[in-house]
Amino acid sequence: MPSPFRLIPFAALALAACVTTIPETSPRPELREEVSVPVEPSEQSQSFARYYRNAEARLVGNGLLRTDGGGPDTPFTADQLAQNFERIALYDEYQLQGDRFVARQTPSRLRRWNAPIRIQPHFGASVDAAQESEDRAVLSTYATRLARVTGHSIRTVNSGGNYHVLYMNADSLAAAAPLLRQLVPGISAPTIRQIETLSRFTFCSVYAFSQPGSSEYVAAIAVIRDEHPDLLRRSCVHEEVAQGLGLPNDSPAARPSIFNDDEEFALLTRHDELLLRMLYDRRLSPGLEPEQAGPLLRQIAGELLGGPS
């Protein structure tokens, strides 16, 4: 069964959207000012909420969505870490074909941010004050962790963001086009349509954008469904925000990892922190291709783990 966590291919979006860099100081309105929807969720949104509650309970009941980060049961070596990085960072999971995204594993290039990352949350009308406060706290704490792990400038902001996290139910998503065009000028019609009509089976998603011909990200949008119960909500934040830093793919060999379709782990693991450290290692550069990366990846992974683990 395909993973419910969806990451859209970055390179295709860069070419389709012709996206321009969002200045760090540009004011960006909150979602509440842009999307007018009823506070009371529609029947569709309520049915989604029931589905996700049942999905979380089923996954947890099957021993999945672990929050322990792995342990003695999940050893990995430096060679495995290097191989997992190559598959997750240097391959794409989806391609844009015509006006729709198609699942297809294809070699790509290393992509990451050069500009400071300013993560701005936006909340739909269905998100109450208590939930918004909790979401802001979780996102801020996670941004601090990502900054520490990567060594890159990452923090949350209330305005002027370039990495936008939308906490929205299905009703808000369906009316989000005006906001999306403001957040990412030049965003393509297929991307807007994808976000507005996300299938119930897509738990969350992220879309990152670069200038045509560039491997450096300038903007990103992550979608976190408001219908999610707590653990799935946090799991989506952990996976999508991290993937939008430059880890676009999943691998069935990656363990312990959230970049794996099996949903064994809900939250970022030590293995995943090492992937992020590798991604922002100064010896790697945007545009690096898989065939160029092998020896250097093994060297960096060996240094991080101190040899086989």
Phi, psi and omega in degrees: 000134181295151180297141176283350179267121188243130172244130183267146185295128186288315185299319181297320181293324180299319182286323184283325188268338186049054189285142174259154180296137176270116179302141184299332184264002181294132178288137179234124182290153175288155182302324183300333181275346188252332186238120180258107180223157177297145176291320178290120183297149177291170177298323177299313180297320179295324178291324175299316181299318178297318180299315183288327175298316179293321180296316179297315180298320180293315180297314180296319179298335178267011178080015181260183185054044178296146179243010184272353178076004182095172182190212181302337180278356183229059179287155174209151182259170177298320179297320178295320178298316179297317179295319179295320178299314181301315182291322186277322184266336189244014173227150177259149180266331183229153173233146174273119177238112185066242182248022179217159181263133184238133178292120179198120178285120180222142176299145181220206179235158176292130180229142178197179180270141168256319179290154172304143182262123180242107187270120182243119177278148175228139187237133176285168184294341181280348183275116180281172187297320181295316179294320178299317179299317179296316180298318179298319181294315180299315183294318180296316178298319181292320178300319177298318178296316180297322178297318179296317184290316185274335188075010180261155179284109181222127174201163178272151178222162177266343178203164178072022182285161171240353174236108189255128180248114184261114175265099191219145170270180184299328181292315179293321178301318183295341181247019191271356186305314180301318179296316182300320179292329177285322182289321181229085178304131182091003178303139187284155177299319177299324180292317177300314181297321178299315181291318183293333188238030180307132177296152175304331183280351173266105186290322181194168183203164175218145181228120180243149191230142173227165175294147177306131179083359181249152175252014178255128181285146177236347181199157176205152175228122174250139180248119177244117185290132177289342179288349185288142167289175193303310187291317177296325179298310179293323179298318178297317178300312182298312184288309188292316181296320178292319180297325179291354174277345179136022177241078194280348189246171170243157177220130178293344181274345185282119181200131001278128187202149170274350179269057185209135185290354186275354178057027179295322183245137181269327189238157182309133182255173175299318176306315182290325175299321178293322175300318180292323176297319177296317182303321183257017173293134184295340179285343174263152182222147177305139181099351179298134181259159185306317184291342178272343196269333193313297183300320181292322178296318179296323179296312182294316180299320178297321178294321182292324184260354180068033182102188182305142180244000000 
